[in-house]
Each structure stands twice: as structure tokens, then as C-alpha cells.
Amino acid sequence: MVVVLMILSKTLESYFYDHDHVYDSKYFGKIIVKRTSNGEKSMIINGFVQGVSVELFKELFKELFKKKFSQKELYKKGFLNSYWYKMAELTADHCKGRNSPHVLIVGLGTGTIPTVLESLDKSIKQTIIDIDPTIIKACYDHFKLGDLNCEVIEADILKAVHDNRYKKRFNGKFDVIVFDVFTGSPPFLLPETGRATFLHHLTPWMKKNGLLLINRPRGFVKEDRETVEITEFLKHIFKAVRYFPVYENQKHGNVIIWGREPQLHVFFPSPP
């Protein structure tokens, strides 16, 4: 009897903690939501992790506020060293002291960045644009998207910047625009987001002292070269441009391109 109960217990644990939830997306094919025994969830598309649940992150926040963990200890845990946290931190820092700050996040993932950002500053209003209704549904089902104080818009950002409805609504609206877009197949990015035509229509959505953040992969020859080219290109458009390597491991990670104060009157050069 004891053996049977032990087997049943393991079976239930496997179902509730390791059971995969699979969604079919017209954009990305199979989207898998995995849950481990420690309660963490992740979304996997074509073998790549697109985001993780933040329940464990929230616990780390509580411990940090209680002074049980130092920032150095949290870096060792990998939390503050993630690009998700870095993008949320840069966004929150830019919004600090502003009146009714409003942020646009392009690319939902699992909602990691919006959730961390809300944990850092609840006063920031967030608008999220994602093209895939399946990802949006998965986030409501498994990643507590409904708990966030945000607006979620299902739209293609490349078309939205040309849509008069969005132009009228969003011109001069955003303190920060965050790009964290994954296409599901090589090169895993939207090349258009670094192009003159796209930026010409996007930058009017930003406030005069706004900030643009673009997430890109690091550690790949072609993508690293394009990151340098895009960074140089953005210097024609923004008053200040930087990029921040995020060292999640020795070989690969992310680079965050940072552009502040769009110069809307400048001549747009040819894209890289």
C-alpha cells in the first residue's frame, strides 16, 4: 500500500509540475510551456527559451528588500544578471521622477520584462504589442499576464507604425520603447527594427526626451557585426547612443542598444 501511494504521489507530482502545455501558433509552430518541480515555468519556441515565470524572481525581490540577500548574492543567482532585469531596470531608471510615465513594450515573450518592471515601479503605465494571439493566450493561461496593470494589443508592429489609428493615439506618448522581439527562426530578430524607414515612423511615438531599448543576441559573428552597424546608425537619430553587453554566460548572451532623445528633425541616412 505504501509503495502504491509513493508511486501515485510521484505520478501526480510529474503531472502537476513537469507536465508540458503545447500550443499551436500560426507564426511559430509549436509553443511549449514547461513547469519544473520548483514551480518555475518557461516558454520554449524552436528549442529556445523565450522567457520564464517570475514567481521566483518576486521571492528574490522580497529577500532583497528584507536585506537577506545582497545585490552581489543576487548576481550570483543570475537574477540581476539577466537581460530581462537589465531592460526593466534601465526603463525604470529613465521613468524615475516623471509625471505619469508610459512605456511601450514590443514583444511579449512570457511577460518577464513587464512583470519585473511593475515590481520596480508600479506607477509606470505599460502598453504591450505582440503579433501572436497564441503567445498572448499562453501568457494569460500560465504566466499571470492578467495580474499586470497593462494594455495588451495584438498587432504587427511593422504595420502598426503606418496605421493612422495608432499614429493618432500614440504620437508623443511613450517615455520608453522596449524591443524584445523573437521571430522564431534565424536570424531570430526583426531586421526592420534597425532600418531608417521603420524608425522614421516609430520615433514620433516617443516623447522628446524618450528612450529606445533594443535587445539583441551576443556572441554570434553576424549578429555582433550588425549590432555595431545599428548602433552607429542610431547615432544619426538619437542624441545619445550606447550599448550594454549582458554576460549571462562566457560565450553567449545579449546586448541592449540604448538610444536617448530622438532627433525628429534629422535627415535619415541609408540603413545599414
Buried (B, 14 or more C-beta within 10 A) or exposed (E): EEEEEEEEEEEEEEEEBEEEBEBEBEBBEEBBBBBEEEEBBBBBBBEEEBBBBBBBBEEBBEBBEEEEBEEEBBEEBEBBBBBBBBBBBBBBEBBEEBEEBBBBBBBBBBBBBBBBBBBBBEEBBBBBBBBBEBBBBBBBEBBBBEEBEBEBBEBEBBEBBEBEEBBEEBEEBBBBBBBBBBBBEEEBBBEBBBBBEBBBBBBBBBBEEBBBBBBBBBBBEEBBEBBEEBBEBBEBBBEEBEBBBBEBEEEEBBBBBBBBBBEEEEEBEEBB
